[in-house]
């Protein structure tokens, strides 16, 4: 069951990644959009109930994988290769998060990821 959840998470991330990789390059975020993203990120950290010892590693992991995904999306790889690479990165990030977070926090983290994916799917319609 645990493997099935992980597979579905990676699969959903891959579906989103393919759609995102096929879209045109987006303009830079506005100050208002950046502020909203920062607010949302803080809400997610609060929702997870991160301890002081978890906050910096969590933030660094999120930033590192976001940068890696941006690099893959901007690369000359084929769309299929990009999707596969992003799925691999997603699995690696989830493994790091699972090691960093408690069982309960990881469940919340997975809920947050599912909500984000649903939001992106809704925005694409």
FIZAMAR-497975 format. One record per residue (C-alpha): x, y, z; residue number from 1. Coordinates in pm, 1 decimal. Layout:
// FIZAMAR-497975
       xx       yy       zz   k
        X        Y        Z NUM
...
This chain:
// FIZAMAR-497975
       xx       yy       zz   k
      0.0      0.0      0.0   1
    287.0    232.0     88.3   2
    455.2    164.1   -246.0   3
    127.7    224.0   -427.4   4
     91.5    567.2   -265.6   5
    448.8    654.5   -357.7   6
    393.0    536.7   -714.9   7
     72.9    739.2   -750.3   8
    248.3   1046.9   -609.7   9
    536.1   1012.5   -852.6  10
    297.9    941.4  -1140.2  11
     88.6   1249.3  -1065.4  12
    399.9   1461.9  -1038.4  13
    513.4   1325.0  -1373.9  14
    182.0   1410.7  -1537.1  15
    210.1   1764.5  -1406.1  16
    573.2   1785.5  -1513.7  17
    490.5   1681.3  -1869.6  18
    224.0   1949.1  -1896.3  19
    453.8   2208.8  -1748.6  20
    739.3   2108.4  -1977.2  21
    517.5   2152.9  -2280.1  22
    402.0   2500.8  -2189.1  23
    578.1   2810.8  -2306.4  24
    823.9   2985.6  -2082.7  25
    637.7   3197.7  -1830.7  26
    720.8   3558.0  -1748.3  27
    896.1   3634.1  -1421.5  28
    680.4   3641.6  -1111.3  29
    548.2   3972.9   -991.7  30
    623.3   4097.4   -641.6  31
    265.5   4014.8   -544.4  32
    299.1   3657.7   -674.0  33
    628.9   3612.2   -490.1  34
    470.1   3741.0   -170.8  35
    177.4   3500.5   -211.7  36
    415.8   3208.1   -268.3  37
    615.6   3304.3     39.0  38
    296.1   3323.4    244.1  39
    184.7   2981.4    116.0  40
    524.3   2827.6    192.4  41
    509.3   2963.5    547.4  42
    158.5   2822.6    591.1  43
    282.3   2482.7    474.5  44
    574.0   2492.6    719.1  45
    333.5   2589.3    998.4  46
     94.9   2312.2    895.1  47
    378.6   2060.2    913.5  48
    471.7   2179.0   1261.3  49
    842.7   2170.1   1188.2  50
   1079.4   2177.8   1481.8  51
   1363.7   2429.4   1486.1  52
   1602.6   2150.6   1386.5  53
   1386.3   2060.1   1086.1  54
   1321.6   2410.0    949.6  55
   1654.8   2480.0    778.1  56
   1702.4   2131.6    625.5  57
   1339.8   2138.8    503.7  58
   1379.0   2479.9    340.8  59
   1714.1   2386.6    184.0  60
   1575.7   2061.1     44.3  61
   1274.8   2236.6   -109.6  62
   1496.2   2504.5   -266.1  63
   1752.3   2254.5   -395.7  64
   1496.1   2035.8   -569.3  65
   1308.1   2337.5   -707.5  66
   1634.7   2452.0   -866.8  67
   1704.8   2104.6  -1005.9  68
   1356.7   2085.6  -1159.1  69
   1400.4   2432.9  -1314.7  70
   1729.3   2316.7  -1466.6  71
   1567.6   2004.9  -1612.1  72
   1276.6   2204.4  -1755.2  73
   1518.6   2448.2  -1915.8  74
   1738.1   2173.3  -2057.8  75
   1749.0   2044.9  -2415.2  76
   1618.7   1702.6  -2311.6  77
   1318.3   1555.7  -2488.0  78
    983.8   1595.7  -2309.5  79
    986.8   1226.8  -2215.2  80
   1340.0   1250.1  -2077.3  81
   1246.6   1563.2  -1881.2  82
    942.4   1386.9  -1733.8  83
   1150.1   1085.4  -1632.6  84
   1419.6   1303.9  -1476.1  85
   1162.6   1509.2  -1284.2  86
    990.9   1190.8  -1161.3  87
   1328.1   1066.4  -1039.1  88
   1395.7   1397.6   -862.5  89
   1049.9   1387.2   -705.3  90
   1115.9   1041.7   -565.8  91
   1453.0   1150.3   -430.4  92
   1300.2   1457.7   -267.2  93
   1023.4   1250.3   -110.3  94
   1282.6   1006.6     28.0  95
   1477.0   1295.5    183.4  96
   1158.1   1439.3    329.4  97
   1058.6   1102.3    469.8  98
   1395.0   1081.5    646.0  99
   1364.8   1437.5    778.5 100
    999.8   1441.0    887.6 101
    811.2   1234.2   1140.9 102
    553.7    983.2   1014.3 103
    269.1   1226.7   1085.3 104
    452.8   1519.9    927.8 105
    527.4   1313.6    617.1 106
    155.7   1231.8    581.0 107
     80.8   1605.6    596.6 108
    361.5   1670.8    345.7 109
    200.4   1421.2    106.0 110
   -138.0   1590.7    153.1 111
     17.7   1927.8     70.1 112
    176.4   1780.7   -243.9 113
   -157.4   1630.7   -352.0 114
   -334.0   1964.7   -294.8 115
    -71.8   2146.4   -503.5 116
   -110.3   1900.5   -788.3 117
   -487.4   1933.2   -780.5 118
   -455.9   2312.0   -784.5 119
   -222.8   2303.8  -1084.6 120
   -454.3   2066.0  -1271.5 121
   -745.9   2299.6  -1200.1 122
   -547.6   2602.8  -1320.4 123
   -458.3   2427.4  -1646.7 124
   -825.8   2375.2  -1736.9 125
